[in-house]
Amino acid sequence: MVRTYKKKVAEEYSSIVSTYSVASMATREEGEHKLRALICEGDVVLDVGCGPGFGLPLSLCFAGRGGMVVAVDISLDMLREARRNVERWEFPSRRLDRKDSQIRGLDKAKPDGVTPVFLLCDAERLPFREGKVDVAFSFEALHRMDPEVGIREMYRAIRPGGYMLVEIPAGHDEDAMVFQHIPPSYLPSTLPKGFPPDFKLDPDYWEEEQSRWRQFKDFCRKRLPCLSDAISRGWFNGYRDLRSRYNQYVDGEIDQGALEKFIEQWEEENRAGRLKWICFPTRSFFSHMVSELEEEGAMVIECSTSSFKPDLISLSRDPKLYFEFYTYTYSQVVRTHVAVLSKPDWAT
């Protein structure tokens, strides 16, 4: 099942090559500053989950002619797109999801004779011997695998004294805000993409759905804790099947034994690593991953969670304004977890 899932991930990304757009750290000034501080001329740099290569211009410029940049991805089509973009030193103009985002590094001259090495591989099994990489980074990619395995693989690959920079989409809970705090009187005329197709804009239905949704989330928090923060938007494989079977249990159509049997089968069919790929890591889980590496000797240079920009915080304090804002910018508000770690020189 794990191989089947990874094949589906590769196919998914291959299908969106021509339209793929993500405002990762590589497209913002913040990322440029971090990479400039970490990458020295002559370094071996590893880009895990490179996609169409948004992080490659900066890596190539900072590593220079004496360095080497290796880009890995699970999608062959994404690697081909990244190679085309780097060869032309021109990335297609695409709408990015966050303000002031652009492909960084294109304003610099491409170093003569510098070409990335492109590798098709699974990021949970990097084809590198231990300690061969100076700087490893991954922008908005580790959530499509077991992030703990992915981070450990990157840490294994970097040499003593090397650095790793990770950016992971955070556990979103905007729907929780909507369902738990928005009264029916604030219902808009239309709902944004992502709500169930049969969802009704009726106050009585809204209140009933609020109650049932909270029950389902409480159930998952106890029985499937790894899902509790993914439920808000159904961002995990098999969400609808699980929710449907749970509703049958609540409505008395099946007993608890039948529900448990379904869940066990569902877990097996949707397993990849420890099911961590099915939801974006929460802040606590992200901190746990970083802390485990710290206990093994990693030096944490920075670990932070970005959230709403200040001008949006005031909106979140007003349920009606928040709901209106949320409705029209549904997929635009993104939180991320970021960590910069180094491997001490004495590490073996």
DAWO-V244164 format. One record per residue. N is the residue number from 1. PHI is phi in whole degrees, 0 to 359 (none if undefined). Layout:
n=N phi=PHI
n=N phi=PHI
This chain:
n=1 phi=none
n=2 phi=298
n=3 phi=296
n=4 phi=297
n=5 phi=297
n=6 phi=297
n=7 phi=296
n=8 phi=294
n=9 phi=298
n=10 phi=299
n=11 phi=295
n=12 phi=299
n=13 phi=288
n=14 phi=296
n=15 phi=285
n=16 phi=244
n=17 phi=305
n=18 phi=287
n=19 phi=238
n=20 phi=299
n=21 phi=211
n=22 phi=215
n=23 phi=273
n=24 phi=281
n=25 phi=301
n=26 phi=296
n=27 phi=258
n=28 phi=234
n=29 phi=301
n=30 phi=304
n=31 phi=293
n=32 phi=298
n=33 phi=296
n=34 phi=293
n=35 phi=294
n=36 phi=298
n=37 phi=285
n=38 phi=266
n=39 phi=268
n=40 phi=252
n=41 phi=300
n=42 phi=94
n=43 phi=286
n=44 phi=266
n=45 phi=243
n=46 phi=242
n=47 phi=253
n=48 phi=268
n=49 phi=73
n=50 phi=291
n=51 phi=59
n=52 phi=281
n=53 phi=92
n=54 phi=300
n=55 phi=268
n=56 phi=286
n=57 phi=305
n=58 phi=296
n=59 phi=299
n=60 phi=294
n=61 phi=293
n=62 phi=283
n=63 phi=285
n=64 phi=72
n=65 phi=295
n=66 phi=276
n=67 phi=259
n=68 phi=216
n=69 phi=244
n=70 phi=247
n=71 phi=248
n=72 phi=240
n=73 phi=203
n=74 phi=273
n=75 phi=253
n=76 phi=297
n=77 phi=293
n=78 phi=295
n=79 phi=296
n=80 phi=297
n=81 phi=296
n=82 phi=299
n=83 phi=296
n=84 phi=298
n=85 phi=297
n=86 phi=290
n=87 phi=299
n=88 phi=276
n=89 phi=54
n=90 phi=208
n=91 phi=263
n=92 phi=305
n=93 phi=286
n=94 phi=228
n=95 phi=287
n=96 phi=262
n=97 phi=276
n=98 phi=231
n=99 phi=299
n=100 phi=65
n=101 phi=263
n=102 phi=202
n=103 phi=287
n=104 phi=277
n=105 phi=103
n=106 phi=288
n=107 phi=280
n=108 phi=261
n=109 phi=287
n=110 phi=292
n=111 phi=302
n=112 phi=298
n=113 phi=74
n=114 phi=262
n=115 phi=226
n=116 phi=293
n=117 phi=262
n=118 phi=256
n=119 phi=234
n=120 phi=272
n=121 phi=198
n=122 phi=273
n=123 phi=294
n=124 phi=278
n=125 phi=219
n=126 phi=291
n=127 phi=277
n=128 phi=230
n=129 phi=287
n=130 phi=296
n=131 phi=75
n=132 phi=253
n=133 phi=242
n=134 phi=277
n=135 phi=223
n=136 phi=239
n=137 phi=218
n=138 phi=213
n=139 phi=249
n=140 phi=54
n=141 phi=228
n=142 phi=292
n=143 phi=286
n=144 phi=268
n=145 phi=213
n=146 phi=285
n=147 phi=298
n=148 phi=293
n=149 phi=295
n=150 phi=298
n=151 phi=294
n=152 phi=294
n=153 phi=294
n=154 phi=296
n=155 phi=295
n=156 phi=298
n=157 phi=285
n=158 phi=282
n=159 phi=282
n=160 phi=303
n=161 phi=90
n=162 phi=274
n=163 phi=231
n=164 phi=225
n=165 phi=231
n=166 phi=235
n=167 phi=227
n=168 phi=235
n=169 phi=303
n=170 phi=276
n=171 phi=290
n=172 phi=275
n=173 phi=216
n=174 phi=295
n=175 phi=295
n=176 phi=298
n=177 phi=299
n=178 phi=295
n=179 phi=290
n=180 phi=271
n=181 phi=237
n=182 phi=265
n=183 phi=288
n=184 phi=304
n=185 phi=294
n=186 phi=262
n=187 phi=300
n=188 phi=277
n=189 phi=279
n=190 phi=222
n=191 phi=250
n=192 phi=286
n=193 phi=301
n=194 phi=118
n=195 phi=286
n=196 phi=305
n=197 phi=299
n=198 phi=265
n=199 phi=291
n=200 phi=253
n=201 phi=269
n=202 phi=239
n=203 phi=306
n=204 phi=295
n=205 phi=296
n=206 phi=300
n=207 phi=296
n=208 phi=296
n=209 phi=293
n=210 phi=304
n=211 phi=295
n=212 phi=293
n=213 phi=294
n=214 phi=296
n=215 phi=297
n=216 phi=295
n=217 phi=294
n=218 phi=298
n=219 phi=299
n=220 phi=293
n=221 phi=298
n=222 phi=272
n=223 phi=271
n=224 phi=228
n=225 phi=303
n=226 phi=292
n=227 phi=261
n=228 phi=302
n=229 phi=266
n=230 phi=260
n=231 phi=294
n=232 phi=311
n=233 phi=240
n=234 phi=67
n=235 phi=274
n=236 phi=202
n=237 phi=294
n=238 phi=80
n=239 phi=303
n=240 phi=297
n=241 phi=296
n=242 phi=294
n=243 phi=296
n=244 phi=298
n=245 phi=291
n=246 phi=296
n=247 phi=300
n=248 phi=298
n=249 phi=294
n=250 phi=297
n=251 phi=278
n=252 phi=80
n=253 phi=279
n=254 phi=224
n=255 phi=266
n=256 phi=296
n=257 phi=297
n=258 phi=293
n=259 phi=295
n=260 phi=297
n=261 phi=298
n=262 phi=296
n=263 phi=297
n=264 phi=299
n=265 phi=293
n=266 phi=298
n=267 phi=299
n=268 phi=295
n=269 phi=289
n=270 phi=251
n=271 phi=279
n=272 phi=208
n=273 phi=64
n=274 phi=246
n=275 phi=68
n=276 phi=291
n=277 phi=291
n=278 phi=281
n=279 phi=212
n=280 phi=293
n=281 phi=301
n=282 phi=283
n=283 phi=298
n=284 phi=295
n=285 phi=291
n=286 phi=299
n=287 phi=298
n=288 phi=297
n=289 phi=298
n=290 phi=294
n=291 phi=296
n=292 phi=298
n=293 phi=292
n=294 phi=300
n=295 phi=296
n=296 phi=272
n=297 phi=118
n=298 phi=294
n=299 phi=256
n=300 phi=273
n=301 phi=279
n=302 phi=201
n=303 phi=213
n=304 phi=214
n=305 phi=235
n=306 phi=276
n=307 phi=219
n=308 phi=299
n=309 phi=291
n=310 phi=308
n=311 phi=289
n=312 phi=263
n=313 phi=299
n=314 phi=298
n=315 phi=295
n=316 phi=292
n=317 phi=278
n=318 phi=247
n=319 phi=308
n=320 phi=291
n=321 phi=297
n=322 phi=299
n=323 phi=296
n=324 phi=295
n=325 phi=297
n=326 phi=299
n=327 phi=301
n=328 phi=262
n=329 phi=230
n=330 phi=313
n=331 phi=257
n=332 phi=268
n=333 phi=268
n=334 phi=231
n=335 phi=255
n=336 phi=223
n=337 phi=253
n=338 phi=228
n=339 phi=215
n=340 phi=242
n=341 phi=235
n=342 phi=234
n=343 phi=261
n=344 phi=304
n=345 phi=300
n=346 phi=275
n=347 phi=292
n=348 phi=246
